[in-house]
Amino acid sequence: MIYTVTLNPSIDYIVRLDSFVSGITNRTTSEEYYFGGKGINVSLVLAELDLDSTAYGFIAGFTGKAIENGIRNDRIITDFIKLRHGISRINIKIKADEETEINGQGPHISEKELDRLMHKIDRIDNGDTLVLAGSIPNTMPDNTYEMMLDRIKDKDIRIVVDATRSLLVKSLRYKPFLIKPNRQELSEIFDVEINSEMDIKKYARELQKMGAKNVLISLGGDGAMLVDEFGKVHKEGVLKQKVVNTVGSGDSMVAGFVAGYEKTGDYEYALKLGSVCGNATAFLPGLATREKINELFALF
């Protein structure tokens, strides 16, 4: 079983306007909403790839119920902890002449409720995959990911971490199967300027020395690079289609990579499927669909 963790799920409310002026009433030209959070995004794309997953995390209030109902799927087991107080956050994305985001804070999570999540983590067993994706809410301890990983350190679990800076670095001592920094995050971790493909390979290998088995670096318009556990470097480019949305592309890449490796055990195929899924999301208003994935796979 694949388990995903989303500590602070959200409803992303996207409003489109011809222009946005502060201080007056603005009228939208269109509106969309999506249920998300990085781990949830991974589960949703895995479902499109015919893989089952269990989604862990916290939900609260009427928005939490909407998130749970909105992602309900034959391929997704929703096993969220329902908080007694507060509401799951709503993130507002204003798309006009410029893009503006207003992200909600989310509900307070008590020590007791966090402990309930830890007991769910204890159920993950040998042969399973755990995907930790996204940031940690400011109401939770900074070492929440480490606490989870410490509980499963003696089990044969495939750990995937898609997080920024210190969250990623602190996970490395648990020898994650896969980490996915982007070029900017790689630069920030080592406090250097990344100028070349040689630099990317060099610092990916430094992350491997620190504990990561496989390092997948997303490079935006330049595609993606994988330095696998055997030292081999794999590369994939991007397709030239109109980019509609970049939100969730990285999560889709993680889902595609995990699915590709689960199905074949082949890193080259896993990178290809991951890249296809990342592209598919970029070319759609929401997350990658099975139809778009199949269409693009034939073009890669």
Secondary structure, 3 states (H helix, E strand, C coil): CEEEEECCCEEEEEEECCCCCCCCCCCCCEEEEEEECHHHHHHHHHHHCCCCEEEEEEEEHHHHHHHHHHCCECCEEECCEEECCCCCEEEEEEECCCEEEECCCCCCCCHHHHHHHHHHHCCCCCCCEEEEECCCCCCCCCCHHHHHHHHCCCCCCEEEEECCHHHHHHHHHHCCCEECCEHHHHHHHHCCCCCCHHHHHHHHHHHHHCCCCEEEEECHHHCEEEECCCCCEEEECCCCCCCCCCCCHHHHHHHHHHHHHHHHCCHHHHHHHHHHHHHHHHCCCCCCCHHHHHHHHCCC
